[in-house]
Amino acid sequence: MSNRNGRPSRFARRITFNMPVDMEAVEEMLLLAILMVGCLHGDAAVRLDAGYAMDAPSRIVVVRDGTVIARAVAQVFVGLCAHEFGESAFSVSRRHGIAWRTPVTA
């Protein structure tokens, strides 16, 4: 997905988890989502396109969402979390123009 200047759009999904969701389990779900998408699209493609940032004390995960592969990681992650923790255990919002200070590469 590109903007009118031809540069990739900087969209992200911000997922905020409610108490008492275990944030270590959330990170495990995220890594599982990355692994699953890597099985479909290849590890190199996921490493290039997917990224995330996690702030466990604030109970927030931000997942990059600007390409097909990045969106797949976000979709699988949200699906796994809904299955594991329940749909009311978190909320998802879409953000534009998120500045990635130090994104973690998948």
C-alpha positions in Angstrom: 0.0 0.0 0.0 1.5 3.3 -1.0 0.6 6.9 -0.6 0.4 9.4 -3.5 4.2 10.0 -3.3 4.8 6.3 -4.0 6.2 5.7 -0.5 4.8 2.9 1.6 1.9 4.0 3.9 2.7 3.9 7.6 -0.4 2.3 9.1 -0.4 0.2 12.2 -2.9 -1.6 14.4 -2.8 -0.7 18.1 -4.0 -3.5 20.3 -4.7 -2.6 23.9 -5.2 -5.5 26.4 -7.4 -5.4 29.4 -6.5 -6.9 32.8 -5.9 -9.7 33.6 -4.6 -10.8 30.2 -1.1 -12.2 30.7 1.3 -10.1 28.5 3.8 -13.0 28.2 1.0 -15.1 26.6 0.2 -12.1 24.3 3.8 -12.1 23.1 3.7 -15.8 22.5 0.5 -15.3 20.4 2.3 -12.6 18.4 5.3 -14.8 17.7 3.0 -17.7 16.7 1.2 -15.4 14.3 4.6 -14.3 12.8 5.6 -18.0 12.5 2.3 -18.9 10.8 2.5 -16.1 8.3 6.1 -17.0 7.6 5.0 -20.5 6.7 2.6 -19.1 4.1 4.7 -16.2 2.7 8.3 -17.1 3.5 10.4 -16.0 6.4 12.3 -13.4 4.3 9.1 -11.7 3.2 7.9 -11.5 6.8 11.2 -10.2 8.0 11.0 -7.4 5.4 7.4 -6.4 5.9 6.2 -7.2 9.4 7.1 -5.3 12.5 5.8 -4.7 15.9 6.4 -2.9 19.1 5.3 -4.1 22.5 4.9 -2.1 25.7 4.0 -4.8 28.3 3.6 -2.4 31.3 1.1 -0.3 29.3 -0.5 -3.5 27.9 -0.2 -2.3 24.3 1.0 -4.0 21.1 1.5 -2.1 17.9 1.6 -4.2 14.7 2.6 -2.7 11.4 -0.2 -2.8 8.8 0.8 -1.4 5.4 1.4 -4.4 3.2 -0.4 -7.7 2.6 2.1 -9.6 4.7 2.0 -7.1 7.6 -1.8 -7.1 7.5 -1.8 -10.9 7.6 0.4 -10.9 10.7 -2.0 -8.4 12.3 -5.1 -10.5 11.3 -3.7 -13.8 12.5 -2.5 -12.2 15.8 -5.9 -10.6 16.5 -7.7 -13.9 15.6 -5.4 -15.9 17.9 -6.0 -13.4 20.7 -9.7 -13.5 20.3 -9.7 -17.3 20.4 -7.3 -17.5 23.4 -8.4 -14.5 25.5 -11.9 -13.7 24.2 -13.0 -10.8 22.1 -13.7 -8.5 25.0 -10.2 -8.9 26.4 -8.7 -6.3 24.0 -9.5 -3.5 21.7 -8.0 -2.7 18.2 -7.6 0.7 16.6 -6.0 1.7 13.3 -3.4 4.4 13.4 -1.8 6.3 10.5 1.5 8.0 10.5 2.9 6.0 13.5 6.6 6.9 14.0 8.4 3.7 14.6 11.2 4.5 17.1 12.7 1.1 17.3 10.3 -1.4 15.6 11.0 -5.0 16.3 11.4 -6.9 13.0 9.6 -10.2 12.8 
